[in-house]
């Protein structure tokens, strides 16, 4: 897998650690966790990432605006959500790969492959 550095934007620390463990089991070498959009923005300003895993609902905000920033930068990303397809995704983000919680190694691998295939 060509994804070696991943940013995880997740407000639940336990879920973020679970995502980190799964990503590392899939061959990701470096994972950074941000619990809010401001921290995620600081991380992408300081470091480069191959992929970002974005929780949709971050308590008082969503990750949709941050996703727009990633699109502008040409960075691959996917969504993780505890909501089904009923959650109201903006039209510009409806085709972005996503998985639902609880996720596992198989669904995470599928998300990474789908997102990378979309970049080629």
N, C-alpha and C positions, 0 to 999 in steps of 0.2 A: 504494500500500500504506500502511495506517495505522500500520504498525510503524516507529517512528523510533529507538527506543532499546532496545538488546538487551544482555542479560547473557549471556555465554558461560561456562559452568562446564565446563572441560576441563583435565585434568591434563597433556596433551601439548601443549607450547607451539606446535609446528609445526602441529598440527591446529587449535589455537585460532586461529592466524593465518590459516590457510586458511579457516576458518569466517568470520572477520572480513572477509576479502576478498570472499567470496561474498555475505555479508549486505550489504556496502556496494554491491556490484554490483546488488543487488536494491532499492536505495533506502534502506537503513537509514542514518541519519545518524550515530549514535553507538553504538559497541560497547565494552563493558568486559569484560575477561577476568579470570576468577578461576580459580586452579588447584586450589582446594580449597574445601570447604564453609564453613569459617570465613571465608575471604576473600569468598565469595559472600554470606554473611550480613551482613558488614560493608558491602558495596556496596549491598544492598537497604535497609539501615538509613539510608544516607546519600543515596541517589539513587532516582529513580523510573525504572522500565523498562516498556516495552510488552510485552516478551516475554523469556523466558529459554530458552536452549538448554542442555540438561543432558546431559553425558556420563554414562552409567550407572555405569561402573566407574571409580572415581577412585583406583586403587591399593589402599590399605588400607580404603577405604570406598566406599559407593555414594551416589548423589544422591537416593535414595528419601526419606529424612527431610527433605531440603531441599525436595523436590517437595511434600511434605505442608505445609510452611510456605507455599509459593507458593499452594497451594489455599486455605489459610486466608485469605490476603491477596487472593484473587481475581485473581491474576496469571496470564496466559496463558504456557504453556511447552510444550516438546516435548522428547523424548529423542533422543539420538544414541547408537548403540551399535555396537560391533564384533561383538556377538553377534547371532545370529538370534533368531527367536521362541522359541527354547528357553530363553533366559535367564529365570530365575524372577522375574517382576514381581509385586509385591504386588497382591492383588485390586483394591484401590482405585486402582491406577495402570494397570491393563491397558488401559483405554480411552483413555489419553492418546496423542496422536499421536507417532509416532517414525519415524526413518529409520535406516538402517544405514550404517556406514562401509565403504568410502569414499563420502562424499556428494559431490554436485555441485550446480550452480546450480538445476537442475530439481528435484531431490529436496528441496533446502532451500526453494525457493519453495512446493512442495507442502506441506511441513511448516508453514510460516508461514500459508498459506491455510487449512489444515485446523484449526490451532489457533485462528485468529481466527474461523472459522466456528462452532467449538464454543462461543465466548463469546457469540454473538448469539442 
